[in-house]
Amino acid sequence: VQLQAWGGGLVQAGGSLRLSCTASVRTFSNYVMGWFRQAPGKEREWVSCIGVSEGSSSYPDSVKGRFTISRDSAKDTVYLQMNSLKPEDTAVYYCAAAIPGGCPHGMDYWGKGTQVTVSS
């Protein structure tokens, strides 16, 4: 499984960005997907998970209500819509894939990150 994320950039506080991650995999719908982030000097942090079906998603309190994960099985792509961005959201964002039950603590595949910078 290969994962390619993009969509990061520089945005002002209060703004929005949408990250995308495309998976090169035979059966995208077999995998749960997740987004994670890592800020300089900090540990990697879970941001969101989505199950094999569109209706199952989860978030930590730090992003709940601001971030939305979704997936498009026709495009083998998972998205992260980020609204009301804060400077503390600044980090490198990674997408990851796992077999069902693996998100967030048992991710099997990781993509290269995309930088998100939120200015105050």
C-alpha positions as CSV (number, residue, x, y, z in Angstrom):
1,V,0.0,0.0,0.0
2,Q,1.4,3.4,-1.0
3,L,-0.1,6.6,0.3
4,Q,0.3,10.1,-1.1
5,A,-0.9,13.1,0.8
6,W,-1.2,16.6,-0.4
7,G,-3.1,19.8,0.1
8,G,-1.1,21.4,2.9
9,G,0.0,25.0,2.9
10,L,0.1,28.3,4.8
11,V,-3.2,29.7,6.1
12,Q,-4.3,32.3,8.5
13,A,-5.9,31.4,11.8
14,G,-9.6,30.9,11.3
15,G,-9.1,29.7,7.7
16,S,-9.6,26.3,6.1
17,L,-7.7,23.7,4.2
18,R,-8.6,20.3,2.8
19,L,-6.0,17.6,2.7
20,S,-6.2,14.6,0.4
21,C,-4.6,11.3,0.4
22,T,-4.7,8.8,-2.4
23,A,-4.0,5.1,-1.8
24,S,-2.4,2.8,-4.3
25,V,-4.0,-0.4,-3.2
26,R,-6.1,-3.1,-4.8
27,T,-9.0,-2.8,-2.5
28,F,-9.2,0.6,-0.8
29,S,-12.5,-0.3,0.8
30,N,-10.8,-3.0,2.9
31,Y,-8.8,-0.5,4.9
32,V,-9.6,2.0,7.7
33,M,-7.9,5.3,7.2
34,G,-6.5,7.8,9.5
35,W,-4.9,11.2,9.7
36,F,-2.1,12.0,12.2
37,R,0.1,15.0,12.7
38,Q,3.4,15.9,14.3
39,A,4.6,19.3,15.3
40,P,8.3,20.1,15.8
41,G,9.5,18.8,19.1
42,K,6.2,16.9,19.8
43,E,5.1,13.3,19.5
44,R,2.9,12.3,16.7
45,E,-0.8,12.9,17.4
46,W,-3.9,11.1,16.1
47,V,-6.2,13.5,14.3
48,S,-9.0,11.3,12.9
49,C,-10.1,7.9,11.8
50,I,-12.7,6.7,9.3
51,G,-13.9,3.1,9.1
52,V,-14.4,1.1,5.9
53,S,-17.9,2.8,5.6
54,E,-18.4,6.5,5.4
55,G,-20.5,6.7,8.5
56,S,-17.9,5.6,11.0
57,S,-15.4,8.3,12.1
58,S,-13.7,9.5,15.2
59,Y,-11.7,12.5,16.4
60,P,-9.9,13.6,19.5
61,D,-11.3,16.6,21.4
62,S,-8.6,18.9,20.1
63,V,-10.1,18.8,16.6
64,K,-13.7,17.6,17.1
65,G,-16.2,20.0,15.5
66,R,-13.5,21.6,13.3
67,F,-12.1,18.7,11.3
68,T,-14.0,16.3,9.1
69,I,-12.7,13.1,7.6
70,S,-14.3,11.5,4.6
71,R,-13.5,8.9,1.9
72,D,-14.3,8.4,-1.7
73,S,-13.9,4.7,-2.6
74,A,-14.3,5.5,-6.3
75,K,-11.1,7.6,-6.1
76,D,-9.3,5.6,-3.4
77,T,-8.9,8.8,-1.6
78,V,-9.4,10.0,2.0
79,Y,-9.9,13.7,2.8
80,L,-9.5,15.8,5.9
81,Q,-11.4,19.1,5.8
82,M,-10.0,21.4,8.4
83,N,-11.9,24.5,9.4
84,S,-11.4,27.2,12.0
85,L,-7.7,26.4,12.0
86,K,-5.6,27.5,14.9
87,P,-1.8,28.1,15.2
88,E,-1.6,25.0,17.3
89,D,-2.8,23.0,14.3
90,T,0.6,23.7,12.7
91,A,2.3,20.4,12.0
92,V,3.2,17.9,9.3
93,Y,0.1,15.8,8.6
94,Y,0.3,12.2,7.6
95,C,-2.3,9.8,6.3
96,A,-2.2,6.1,7.2
97,A,-4.0,2.9,6.5
98,A,-4.8,-0.2,8.6
99,I,-7.0,-3.3,8.6
100,P,-10.3,-2.8,10.4
101,G,-9.8,-2.1,14.1
102,G,-6.3,-0.7,13.6
103,C,-7.0,3.0,13.8
104,P,-5.5,4.8,15.6
105,H,-3.1,2.6,17.4
106,G,-2.3,-0.1,14.8
107,M,-1.7,1.6,11.5
108,D,0.1,-0.5,9.0
109,Y,1.0,1.9,6.2
110,W,2.1,5.5,6.3
111,G,2.4,8.1,3.6
112,K,4.8,11.0,3.5
113,G,3.5,14.1,5.2
114,T,2.2,17.4,4.0
115,Q,3.0,20.6,5.9
116,V,0.2,22.7,7.4
117,T,1.2,26.1,8.8
118,V,-1.4,28.3,10.5
119,S,-0.3,31.9,11.1
120,S,-1.7,34.0,13.9
